[in-house]
């Protein structure tokens, strides 16, 4: 590869190219993670939506599909996080990713064992806090990114974060090709992280009906709403989201309570465990009580779309970049294409520079 495509990210994570596949609930399965890592990228298992008792099986399954390093995403504030940490150490998982409610004690324990700690943040202040808590690498997601997102575009947020922290930074939000990779590296990032682009691959576990809805989306209908769980969430506009947009605060909280009870059944969590998780989430992540009560809306409604294949009956978290994607390559085809495109762009830049010196 072109020397510019070799960064500290490959050295730290053991991947061939500076591309991360993010942890998307119910989407970043062992199969997708293995396909990504075998293709040269670095994938994260979406452990946050796997019942704690099944996480070890997911790790073992991934190891059976690839001999390359991979990572695990989980919430440090939830009950069972200590047990998940032990599984990471037991099975030699290379890296962990996390978001809200990081635990400095847990981060230090992982770092002491050589695990690379990679939080995802959406603002400068959260990036600074993540670095202070011991992050080895930080993924910053701009407003274009799917799911929970911030308010600042990647092109503005990335240089701000690079100026504010000294740890390596990976850019997320709006990336899909080699041009984006070169642009991120030019800013000073050590790589890119993509979710939606990996969701839209032939290795994705998402049912075909849902994939077709993503492919049909226009960039203008992939909007940010706070009506799902009280936090800014980028999704494809559909009937469910339109209905939520028209629902009042009490109705949203009631929907959240119903979703919480459904989520308890999905995960096998006890009622006490559900309450304990809600209280822990409120304390550690700075969420209001209303946001905490609505938190279960996201996993329940997302599952209808990405697991059950009912895109009109659930919600569709998506980066705006989905509106520019019209194909479903394999992870290998995608990563190989990105590298070729990036090398072509770098060659053009090198030729232009040489021409100015002659």
Secondary structure, 3 states (H helix, E strand, C coil): CCHHHCCHHHHHHCCCCCEEECCCCCCCCHHHHHHHHHCCCEEEEEHHHCCHHHHHHHHHHHHHHCCCCCEEECCCCCCCHHHHHHHHHHCCCCEEEECCCCCHHHHHHHHHCCCEEEEEECCHHHHHHHHHCCCCEEEEECCCCCEECCCCCHHHHHHHHHHHCCCEEEEECCCCCHHHHHHHHHHCCCCEEECHHHHCCCCCCCCHHHHHHHHHCCHHHEEEECCCCCCCEEEECCHHHHHHHCCCHHHHHHHHHHHHHHHHHHHCCCHHHHHHHHHHHHHHHCCCHHHHHHCHHHHHHHHHHHCCCCCCCCCCECCHHHHHCCCCCCHHHHHHHHHHHHHHHHHHHHHHHHHHHC
